[in-house]
Amino acid sequence: MKLLKSIADLKAFRDTQEGSVGFVPTMGALHDGHLSLVYASNMEADTTIVSIYVNPTQFNNANDLDNYPDTLAKDLSKLEAAGVAAVYLPDYTQMYPDDFSYELNEKSFSNELCGELRPGHFTGVLTVVMKLLNLVQPDKAFFGEKDYQQLELIRGMVEAFFIDVEIVGCSIVRENDGLAMSSRNLNLSQCDRKRSPKFHRILGLGGSDESIAMALKSAGFDVEYVRTKSGRRFGAVRMGTVANPVRLIDNVPAR
């Protein structure tokens, strides 16, 4: 497995690939959900490239960025075992030589759901994904449906800017108790981890968004939103302390 630490390294590696290339962009702290994207890429492309970059421009909360898990050595071991051909490991200077002077904005859906409460989040996401797609030039790029809003915005961006890549959405991977796998789950206390599966169970119940939000509050969650849109029910909650909350998101087919 090649470790590519510069844009020059990435371009040199990319130039050697004659078959199709699949791409999985990540922020590290990898779990089986990430690996499911890798396996999908391995099935559909001749070569899989993964990026690991904790993108600061998509964090509107400095504490969230500071507390994001760093498990690089374990991540690289998992990716090598999964058969990844190369891992791109950029830094801020490479990704933002303009110091984020240029950015990519979407003016509608990005202001709803997570975007309503996290101003600038999707601007950071779309900007870095655009940069990575331009650098890697994959035939297919793989994203998880847990971040369903992100997936739809990236699909829209690719269509709007005529980017020659297929965006592949992959099903949510869950723990045995139903909790959607997320890197942030590592930050849950033991007590909160035991309670966290109630989020998915309650979100999947029938009833109005308001009744689901009330049920989540009664179960001890700090509810950011519960909203049904385009046949899916989306939810975001917080657990933990006020100083160091852990944010969980999920979505299910609407009932």
NORRA-V169156 format. One line per field, one symbol per residue. ss: DSSP state (A for helix, B for strand, O for the rest). phi: phi as a letter, one per 30 degrees, with the letter a starting at -180 (. if undefined). psi: psi as a letter, one per 40 degrees, with the letter a starting at -180 (. if undefined). Layout:
ss = ???
phi = ???
psi = ???
//
This chain:
ss = OBBBOOAAAAAAAAAOOOOOBBBBBBOOOOOAAAAAAAAAAAAAOOBBBBBBOOOAAAOOOAAAAAOOOOOAAAAAAAAAAOOOOBBBOOOAAAAOOOOOOOOOOOOOAAAOOAAAAOOOAAAAAAAAAAAAAAAAOOOBBBBBAAAAAAAAAAAAAAAAOOOOOBBBBBOOOBOOOOOBOOAAAAAOOAAAAAAAAAAAAAAOOOOOAAAAAAAAAAOOOBBBBBBBBOOBBBBBBBBBOOOOBBBBBBBBBOO
phi = .dcccbddddddddddcccdbcbbdbcihdbddddddddddedcbdbccccbaddddcccbdddddcddcbeddddddddddiddabcbdbddddbdchidcbccccbddcchdddcbeieddddddddeddddddhddbbcbdddcddeedddedddddchddacccccedccdecjdddadddddddedddddeddedddedddjdeddddddddddjcdddabbcahibccbbbbbjdddbdcccbaabddc
psi = hhhheiddddddddeehdaihihhhieafiaddddddddddddeidhhhhihhhhdeehehdddddehihfddddddddddefhdihhgiiddddgeeffdhihihecdeeibdddegheddddddddddddddddfidihhiiedgdddddddddddddefhgihhhhiihhiideehhhideddehidddddddeddddddeiiiiddddddddddeeihhdihhhhfeihiihiiiaiddgihhhiiiihi.
//
